[in-house]
Amino acid sequence: MIKINKFVVFLILTTSFLIVVSSAFAIPPEDSILKVGFYPLKGFFEYDENGVEYGYGVDVLEEISRHCPCEFEYVRIFEWDD
């Protein structure tokens, strides 16, 4: 009975260790592209005369992309229901 209990404890500890270690390697690829819904909102998400996105929201996402290995792709949303 003691051998079975030791084996069960060993099995639980080993499984827990492998789960923790495997999650450390769950890093997204370097070229991750995240799609962002772009609903034009004055001061936050806007387009300039050339169709380039700008605004506070764009600035925040650009700052985030400087600190993590990802890029943002803006997807135009015409209505809130989209």
C-alpha positions in Angstrom: 0.0 0.0 0.0 2.8 2.4 0.8 4.4 1.6 -2.6 1.2 2.6 -4.4 0.9 5.8 -2.4 4.5 6.7 -3.2 3.9 6.0 -6.9 0.8 8.1 -6.9 2.6 11.0 -5.2 5.5 10.7 -7.7 3.1 10.6 -10.6 1.3 13.7 -9.5 4.5 15.6 -8.8 6.0 14.6 -12.2 2.8 15.6 -14.0 2.7 19.0 -12.2 6.3 19.7 -13.0 5.9 18.9 -16.7 2.8 21.1 -16.9 4.7 24.1 -15.4 7.8 23.5 -17.5 5.8 23.1 -20.8 3.9 26.4 -20.1 7.2 28.2 -20.0 7.8 27.3 -23.7 4.4 28.6 -24.8 5.8 31.7 -26.3 4.0 33.1 -29.4 6.0 33.1 -32.6 8.1 36.2 -33.4 5.8 37.2 -36.3 2.5 37.2 -34.5 -0.1 39.4 -36.1 -3.1 40.4 -34.0 -6.2 41.7 -35.7 -7.7 44.8 -34.1 -11.2 46.0 -34.9 -10.8 49.6 -36.0 -14.0 51.6 -35.4 -13.4 55.3 -36.3 -13.8 57.3 -33.1 -12.7 60.9 -32.9 -9.3 61.2 -31.1 -9.0 57.5 -30.5 -9.1 55.7 -33.9 -9.1 57.9 -37.0 -7.9 57.9 -40.6 -5.9 60.7 -42.1 -6.3 61.9 -45.7 -4.1 59.1 -47.0 -6.1 56.4 -45.2 -3.4 55.8 -42.5 -4.7 55.0 -39.0 -3.8 57.4 -36.2 -5.0 58.4 -32.8 -4.6 57.6 -29.1 -5.6 53.9 -29.6 -3.1 53.5 -32.4 -0.3 55.1 -30.3 -1.0 52.7 -27.4 -1.0 49.6 -29.7 2.3 50.8 -31.3 3.9 51.2 -27.8 2.7 47.7 -26.9 4.2 46.3 -30.1 7.6 47.8 -29.2 7.6 45.7 -26.0 6.3 42.3 -27.3 6.9 40.3 -30.4 3.7 41.1 -32.2 2.2 43.4 -34.8 -1.3 44.8 -35.1 -3.4 44.6 -38.2 -6.3 47.0 -38.2 -9.6 45.7 -39.6 -12.2 48.4 -40.5 -15.5 48.0 -38.6 -18.4 50.0 -40.0 -21.0 49.3 -37.3 -20.8 48.1 -33.7 -22.7 44.9 -34.8 -19.7 43.9 -37.0 
